[in-house]
């Protein structure tokens, strides 16, 4: 689907990106389970294994993201966003009814279904946002992924801190926000976010985009630091907390300055730039993928021979999902992704119980720390990996390898259970989990193309429910229950460093395996990233030559 506003409306494209940032700021609700899991455990009288299975149910919702991936090639962006917002409203709305005790706790299997719906809702939001923005800004995929995934990471802290500021950490109020706020924000984005035809490329657009993305990065860092300061400064009174929430909303709205500036600039310079655009558009467009309609209009005798005779695509070209899964590179990426995000999810799903086991009464600080430092991992890795591709043709998977090693160190620190180790572990796991997500998103598009990217992305995201099941549902849940003691009224509890020590050691070993796979993928794709670097340099050279 192409844009309903004029393709030449660069301001419209940036306005759509701003609303995409807003959607990502509220679409990380799948990571907030620790904020209300204790209430569910108490009300339903669950063991830790049963509670972890509930957390797996929400992650299983991501397995149905395949539907969103298939729909991304057939439905418009607004429709996909609408489906996600409605599903999230129902899924989290029912959980709110249970936690607020407006209805009796539902049977366990029914609760699994509604948690699954809540988890699946984010796949529709993320697919609509990522696919549309990666196609709209295909020359800056690293920054796009870093910024959008960064705000997903911040969303947990945004929800947690606003709820703490306004509702005193009430689990039921928190679930109201999870149900209502995403639906409202998605409805706003439905109006403005559209996929723009690649022929809308502007002169020198790659460098121009980089400057605007720098503005988004600065604003995002300010938001992250602001959230971090609120978390580390202790308890706040009602007045100060409300002021905090107000300033946060202003900061989240501030990226609107970019499309406003672009609109004003285009209005003032439209006549001056028109000749330059005509000169540069033709050589730049020759590098863009041809549309299906253009292919049909091209005379058969003029088509290159390799297009007449169908051949297997090579890495870097557009792959269907069936072509992608037949490559070794896809499965290396898939398994290494499983090691990183699976272990990270196990920590995020169990942070509440981990904190209680080590004697912490308030565990919300660990949830916020993981979220905020996950943001720094996401936004930093997206921009840095893009810079090093342009500078030295450094394969993106090398950054995944580095994050896996650092994550393994974090798990060893948490296993040692020294004073403050949970703080350190939360920060390290947050950073590395963020790097893993932000780097894998553009890597998949560079290896297998953007034409079928929606479905390929959602196949990779299957690692979230699979990793949650293996590392959180089975490993963490089983080993915790083996150490726990029964408590009156049902359920169980475990106190002490031994509760999760073996879990951390096993997850550290998994990360070492993932690191080895990432290094292997980096060697296998070294030639591809060399070609990407040459392509970026040639575009910049052509732009400078025409301007001069």
Secondary structure, DSSP 8 states (H G I E B T S, - for coil): ---SS-TT-HHHHHHHHHHHHHHHHH--GGG-GGGTHHHHHHHHT--HHHHHHHHHHHHHGGGGHHHHHHHTTTS-HHHHHHHHHHHHHHHHHHHHHHHTTSS----HHHHHHHHHHHHHHHHHHHHHHHHHHHHHTGGGHHHHHHHHHHHHHHHHHHHHHHHHHHHTT-HHHHHHHHHHHHHHHHHHHHHH-----GGG--TTHHHHHHHHHHHHHHHHHHHHHHHHHHHHT----HHHHHHHHHHHHHHHHTTHHHHHHHHHHHHHHHHHHHHHHHHHHHHHHTTS---HHHHHHS-GGGS-HHHHS-----TTS---HHHHTTSHHHHHHHHHHHHHHHHHHHHHHHHHHHHHHTT-S--HHHHHHHHHHHHHHHHHHHHHHHHHHHHH---THHHHHHHHHHHHHHHHHHHHT-TTHHHHHHHHHHHHHHHHHHHHHHHHHHHH-STTHHHHHHHHTHHHHHHIIIIIIIIIHHHHHHH-EE-TTS-EE--SGGGTHHHHHHHHHHHHHHHHHHHHHHHHTHHHHHHHHHHHHHHHHHHHHHH-
